[in-house]
């Protein structure tokens, strides 16, 4: 992993964005970080990203990485989530473009696809 600003969950735990120094830490301090870019395959989008594309769940893209990571955690931890759970997961995000409706529709579509 190269130095830079990241906003991602280390081993399933959410943290505030951090600036990682160029200095290597001892192996016992190294965590596996997953970014929104790491959620997709080399060419294909994952199911949640595909649902966002199909249901116009994004506009400018500023909030999209954080929303995708929160919803990825929701899909992993609550596969039987309903619309209220999706809205609660989104409550910490600020999207000034979409009004959230298409984001919720996309999340529900991803949940439905995952259950099938």
BAKE-978525 format. One line per 4 residues: number of its first residue (from 1); their letters; for each residue x, y, z of N, C-alpha, C. Coordinates in nm, 2 decimals. Layout:
BEGIN
NUM> A> X Y Z X Y Z X Y Z; ...
This chain:
BEGIN
1> XXXX> 0.08 -0.12 0.00 0.00 0.00 0.00 0.09 0.12 0.00; 0.06 0.22 -0.09 0.14 0.34 -0.09 0.09 0.45 0.00; 0.17 0.54 0.05 0.12 0.64 0.14 0.01 0.73 0.07; -0.08 0.78 0.15 -0.18 0.86 0.10 -0.30 0.87 0.19
5> XXXX> -0.40 0.94 0.16 -0.52 0.96 0.24 -0.61 0.84 0.20; -0.67 0.78 0.31 -0.76 0.67 0.29 -0.88 0.68 0.38; -0.99 0.63 0.34 -1.11 0.63 0.42 -1.17 0.49 0.41; -1.14 0.40 0.50 -1.18 0.26 0.48 -1.17 0.18 0.61
9> XXXX> -1.24 0.07 0.61 -1.24 -0.01 0.74 -1.12 -0.11 0.75; -1.04 -0.10 0.85 -0.94 -0.20 0.87 -1.00 -0.32 0.94; -0.99 -0.43 0.88 -1.04 -0.56 0.93 -1.18 -0.54 0.98; -1.27 -0.47 0.91 -1.41 -0.46 0.94 -1.44 -0.35 1.04
13> XXXX> -1.35 -0.27 1.09 -1.38 -0.16 1.18 -1.37 -0.03 1.11; -1.46 0.06 1.13 -1.46 0.19 1.06 -1.37 0.28 1.14; -1.29 0.36 1.07 -1.20 0.46 1.13 -1.22 0.59 1.05; -1.18 0.70 1.11 -1.18 0.83 1.04 -1.07 0.82 0.94
17> XXXX> -1.08 0.91 0.83 -0.97 0.91 0.73 -0.84 0.94 0.80; -0.74 0.87 0.75 -0.60 0.89 0.81 -0.50 0.92 0.70; -0.39 0.98 0.74 -0.28 1.00 0.65 -0.17 0.90 0.69; -0.14 0.80 0.61 -0.05 0.70 0.64 0.09 0.75 0.61
21> XXXX> 0.18 0.74 0.70 0.32 0.79 0.67 0.39 0.70 0.57; 0.50 0.75 0.51 0.57 0.67 0.42 0.66 0.56 0.49; 0.67 0.58 0.63 0.75 0.49 0.71 0.68 0.36 0.73; 0.74 0.24 0.72 0.68 0.12 0.74 0.67 0.09 0.89
25> XXXX> 0.55 0.04 0.94 0.53 0.00 1.08 0.58 -0.14 1.10; 0.60 -0.18 1.22 0.63 -0.32 1.25 0.52 -0.41 1.20; 0.54 -0.53 1.16 0.44 -0.62 1.11 0.32 -0.63 1.19; 0.34 -0.63 1.33 0.23 -0.64 1.42 0.13 -0.52 1.41
29> XXXX> 0.17 -0.41 1.34 0.09 -0.29 1.33 0.02 -0.29 1.19; 0.06 -0.37 1.10 0.00 -0.36 0.97 -0.14 -0.42 0.96; -0.23 -0.35 0.91 -0.37 -0.39 0.90 -0.40 -0.40 0.75; -0.50 -0.49 0.72 -0.54 -0.50 0.58 -0.66 -0.40 0.56
33> XXXX> -0.63 -0.30 0.47 -0.73 -0.20 0.44 -0.80 -0.23 0.31; -0.93 -0.21 0.30 -1.00 -0.23 0.18 -1.06 -0.09 0.14; -1.04 -0.05 0.02 -1.09 0.07 -0.04 -1.20 0.04 -0.13; -1.28 0.15 -0.17 -1.39 0.13 -0.26 -1.34 0.07 -0.39
37> XXXX> -1.22 0.11 -0.43 -1.16 0.06 -0.56 -1.13 -0.09 -0.55; -1.09 -0.13 -0.43 -1.06 -0.27 -0.41 -1.19 -0.36 -0.40; -1.30 -0.30 -0.39 -1.43 -0.38 -0.39 -1.47 -0.43 -0.53; -1.42 -0.37 -0.63 -1.46 -0.41 -0.77 -1.35 -0.51 -0.82
41> XXXX> -1.39 -0.59 -0.91 -1.29 -0.67 -0.98 -1.21 -0.59 -1.07; -1.12 -0.65 -1.14 -1.03 -0.58 -1.23 -1.10 -0.51 -1.34; -1.21 -0.57 -1.39 -1.29 -0.51 -1.50 -1.43 -0.49 -1.46; -1.49 -0.58 -1.39 -1.64 -0.58 -1.36 -1.66 -0.51 -1.23
45> XXXX> -1.78 -0.45 -1.22 -1.82 -0.39 -1.09 -1.88 -0.49 -1.00; -1.87 -0.47 -0.87 -1.94 -0.57 -0.78 -2.09 -0.54 -0.78; -2.17 -0.62 -0.72 -2.31 -0.61 -0.72 -2.37 -0.48 -0.68; -2.31 -0.42 -0.57 -2.36 -0.30 -0.52 -2.32 -0.18 -0.61
49> XXXX> -2.20 -0.18 -0.67 -2.16 -0.08 -0.76 -2.24 -0.09 -0.89; -2.28 -0.21 -0.93 -2.36 -0.23 -1.05 -2.50 -0.18 -1.02; -2.55 -0.20 -0.90 -2.69 -0.15 -0.87 -2.69 0.01 -0.87; -2.58 0.07 -0.82 -2.57 0.21 -0.82 -2.57 0.26 -0.96
53> XXXX> -2.50 0.19 -1.05 -2.50 0.23 -1.19 -2.64 0.22 -1.26; -2.70 0.10 -1.23 -2.83 0.07 -1.29 -2.94 0.17 -1.24; -2.94 0.21 -1.12 -3.04 0.28 -1.06 -3.01 0.43 -1.03; -2.90 0.48 -1.10 -2.86 0.62 -1.09 -2.84 0.66 -0.95
57> XXXX> -2.77 0.58 -0.87 -2.75 0.60 -0.73 -2.63 0.70 -0.70; -2.58 0.76 -0.80 -2.47 0.86 -0.78 -2.48 0.97 -0.88; -2.43 1.08 -0.84 -2.43 1.20 -0.93 -2.29 1.25 -0.94; -2.24 1.34 -0.85 -2.11 1.39 -0.87 -2.00 1.30 -0.83
61> XXXX> -2.03 1.20 -0.74 -1.93 1.10 -0.70 -1.86 1.14 -0.57; -1.88 1.26 -0.51 -1.81 1.30 -0.39 -1.84 1.21 -0.28; -1.96 1.18 -0.25 -2.00 1.10 -0.14 -2.00 0.95 -0.17; -2.00 0.91 -0.29 -2.02 0.77 -0.33 -1.92 0.67 -0.27
65> XXXX> -1.79 0.70 -0.26 -1.71 0.60 -0.20 -1.75 0.56 -0.05; -1.77 0.67 0.03 -1.81 0.64 0.17 -1.94 0.57 0.18; -2.04 0.61 0.09 -2.17 0.54 0.09 -2.16 0.40 0.05; -2.08 0.37 -0.05 -2.06 0.23 -0.10 -1.99 0.15 0.01
69> XXXX> -1.90 0.21 0.09 -1.83 0.13 0.19 -1.93 0.10 0.31; -2.01 0.20 0.34 -2.11 0.18 0.45 -2.21 0.08 0.41; -2.26 0.08 0.29 -2.36 -0.01 0.24 -2.30 -0.15 0.22; -2.17 -0.16 0.19 -2.10 -0.29 0.18 -2.10 -0.36 0.32
73> XXXX> -2.07 -0.28 0.42 -2.07 -0.33 0.55 -2.21 -0.37 0.59; -2.32 -0.29 0.56 -2.45 -0.33 0.59 -2.49 -0.46 0.52; -2.46 -0.47 0.39 -2.49 -0.60 0.32 -2.42 -0.72 0.38; -2.30 -0.70 0.43 -2.23 -0.81 0.49 -2.28 -0.85 0.63
77> XXXX> -2.31 -0.74 0.71 -2.36 -0.77 0.85 -2.51 -0.79 0.86; -2.59 -0.74 0.77 -2.73 -0.75 0.78 -2.79 -0.79 0.65; -2.77 -0.92 0.60 -2.82 -0.96 0.47 -2.98 -0.95 0.46; -3.05 -0.94 0.58 -3.19 -0.93 0.57 -3.24 -0.78 0.60
81> XXXX> -3.15 -0.69 0.58 -3.18 -0.54 0.60 -3.30 -0.50 0.52; -3.37 -0.40 0.58 -3.49 -0.35 0.51 -3.45 -0.20 0.48; -3.55 -0.13 0.42 -3.53 0.01 0.38 -3.49 0.10 0.50; -3.55 0.08 0.61 -3.52 0.15 0.73 -3.37 0.13 0.77
85> XXXX> -3.32 0.01 0.76 -3.18 -0.02 0.79 -3.09 0.05 0.70; -3.13 0.05 0.57 -3.05 0.12 0.47 -3.04 0.27 0.50; -3.16 0.33 0.53 -3.16 0.47 0.56 -3.08 0.51 0.68; -3.08 0.42 0.78 -3.00 0.44 0.90 -2.85 0.43 0.87
89> XXXX> -2.81 0.34 0.78 -2.67 0.32 0.74 -2.63 0.45 0.67; -2.72 0.51 0.60 -2.69 0.63 0.52 -2.69 0.76 0.60; -2.74 0.75 0.73 -2.77 0.87 0.81 -2.64 0.96 0.84; -2.53 0.90 0.83 -2.40 0.97 0.86 -2.34 1.03 0.74
93> XXXX> -2.41 1.02 0.62 -2.35 1.07 0.50 -2.42 1.19 0.45; -2.35 1.28 0.38 -2.41 1.40 0.32 -2.40 1.39 0.17; -2.51 1.38 0.10 -2.52 1.38 -0.04 -2.60 1.50 -0.08; -2.54 1.60 -0.15 -2.61 1.72 -0.19 -2.67 1.71 -0.33
97> XXXX> -2.65 1.59 -0.40 -2.70 1.58 -0.54 -2.83 1.50 -0.55; -2.84 1.38 -0.49 -2.94 1.29 -0.52 -3.07 1.29 -0.44; -3.06 1.34 -0.32 -3.18 1.33 -0.23 -3.19 1.19 -0.17; -3.10 1.10 -0.20 -3.09 0.97 -0.14 -3.18 0.87 -0.19
101> XXXX> -3.29 0.90 -0.26 -3.39 0.81 -0.30 -3.33 0.70 -0.39; -3.25 0.74 -0.49 -3.19 0.65 -0.59 -3.08 0.56 -0.52; -3.02 0.62 -0.42 -2.92 0.54 -0.34 -2.99 0.43 -0.27; -3.10 0.46 -0.20 -3.18 0.36 -0.13 -3.23 0.26 -0.23
105> XXXX> -3.28 0.30 -0.34 -3.33 0.20 -0.44 -3.22 0.11 -0.49; -3.10 0.16 -0.51 -2.99 0.08 -0.55 -2.95 -0.02 -0.44; -2.95 0.03 -0.32 -2.91 -0.06 -0.21 -3.01 -0.17 -0.19; -3.14 -0.14 -0.21 -3.24 -0.24 -0.19 -3.23 -0.34 -0.31
109> XXXX> -3.20 -0.29 -0.43 -3.18 -0.38 -0.54 -3.06 -0.48 -0.52; -2.95 -0.42 -0.46 -2.83 -0.51 -0.43 -2.87 -0.61 -0.32; -2.95 -0.57 -0.22 -2.99 -0.67 -0.12 -3.08 -0.78 -0.18; -3.17 -0.74 -0.27 -3.25 -0.84 -0.33 -3.17 -0.93 -0.42
113> XXXX> -3.07 -0.88 -0.49 -2.99 -0.97 -0.58 -2.91 -1.06 -0.49; -2.86 -1.01 -0.38 -2.78 -1.10 -0.29 -2.86 -1.21 -0.23; -2.99 -1.18 -0.20 -3.08 -1.29 -0.14 -3.12 -1.39 -0.25; -3.11 -1.36 -0.37 -3.16 -1.45 -0.48 -3.05 -1.56 -0.50
